[in-house]
Amino acid sequence: MEEAAGLVLKVVVVQGKSLVIRDFKSSDPYVVLKLGNQTVKTRVINSCLNPVWNEELTLKFTEPAGVLNLEVYDKDRFKADDKMGHAHVSLQPLVSAGRLRQILGVSTEGETLRKVIPDSDNCLAVESCINYKDGEVVQDVWLRLSGVESGEIELKIKCKNLRVASH
């Protein structure tokens, strides 16, 4: 069996909501995404508990799909950055929906391929839909941050170049 060539994961870190205070009155948050041994991060948004990044970060992976880990930090100038929570989401539902889309030949824009409900395997705050948009398989998620009193992060996860492995 031939393995699928590297898949491209584009993650738009859209915004944060109700993040925790780590400085005197606010925080200077940024998001770190980890997939396997890859790490990418957003820019810092100064003095904001409801930041809007709208920043696209790109990661590559091969199957089997793993878990996308997310950590939020408060940027500090003179000491180590403070943790503002963490979350994770499995990429398997997204990859499976993309494969199913190819097998069934779904090409209708906006078609919902799958729904993912919050459970112990993810940090979803609400139900998430996986759709086919603009030639990509896209999942919009709100992740509830763990290890802190409050906070959620909105991501738009896009998977490209999904191919079915040949035998």
Long-range contacts (C-beta under 8 A, 24 or more apart in sequence): 1-165, 1-166, 1-167, 2-165, 2-166, 2-167, 3-62, 3-63, 3-165, 4-62, 4-63, 4-162, 4-163, 4-164, 4-165, 5-62, 5-161, 5-163, 6-60, 6-61, 6-62, 6-161, 7-60, 7-61, 7-62, 7-63, 7-65, 7-95, 7-159, 7-160, 7-161, 7-162, 8-58, 8-59, 8-60, 8-159, 8-160, 8-161, 9-35, 9-58, 9-59, 9-60, 9-61, 9-68, 9-91, 9-157, 9-158, 9-159, 10-56, 10-57, 10-58, 10-136, 10-157, 10-158, 10-159, 10-160, 11-56, 11-57, 11-58, 11-59, 11-68, 11-155, 11-156, 11-157, 11-158, 12-54, 12-55, 12-56, 12-57, 12-155, 12-156, 12-157, 12-158, 13-42, 13-53, 13-54, 13-55, 13-57, 13-153, 13-154, 13-155, 14-52, 14-53, 14-54, 14-154, 14-155, 14-156, 15-50, 15-51, 15-52, 15-53, 15-54, 15-153, 15-154, 16-49, 16-50, 16-51, 16-53, 16-72, 16-151, 16-152, 16-153, 16-154, 17-50, 17-142, 17-151, 17-152, 17-153, 17-154, 18-49, 18-50, 18-150, 18-151, 18-152, 19-48, 19-49, 19-50, 19-51, 19-72, 19-84, 19-85, 19-145, 19-150, 19-151, 20-49, 20-84, 20-85, 20-148, 20-149, 20-150, 20-151, 21-49, 22-74, 22-82, 22-84, 23-47, 23-74, 23-76, 27-74, 27-82, 27-84, 28-74, 28-75, 28-76, 29-72, 29-73, 29-74, 29-75, 29-84, 30-72, 30-73, 30-75, 31-70, 31-71, 31-72, 31-73, 31-153, 32-70, 32-71, 32-72, 32-73, 33-57, 33-59, 33-68, 33-69, 33-70, 34-68, 34-69, 34-70, 34-71, 35-59, 35-61, 35-66, 35-67, 35-68, 35-69, 35-91, 36-61, 36-66, 44-75, 61-91, 63-95, 63-165, 64-92, 65-90, 65-91, 65-92, 65-94, 65-95, 66-90, 66-91, 67-91, 68-157, 70-143, 70-153, 70-155, 72-145, 72-151, 72-153, 83-147, 83-148, 84-145, 84-148, 84-151, 85-145, 85-146, 85-147, 85-148, 85-151, 86-145, 86-146, 86-147, 87-123, 87-143, 87-144, 87-145, 87-146, 87-153, 88-122, 88-123, 88-143, 89-122, 89-123, 89-124, 89-141, 89-143, 89-155, 89-157, 90-121, 90-122, 91-157, 91-159, 93-130, 93-139, 94-130, 94-137, 94-139, 94-157, 94-159, 95-159, 95-162, 97-130, 97-137, 97-139, 98-137, 98-159, 98-162, 99-162, 99-164, 101-132, 101-137, 101-162, 102-162, 102-163, 102-164, 103-164, 106-132, 107-132, 108-132, 109-133, 109-134, 113-137, 125-152, 136-160, 137-162
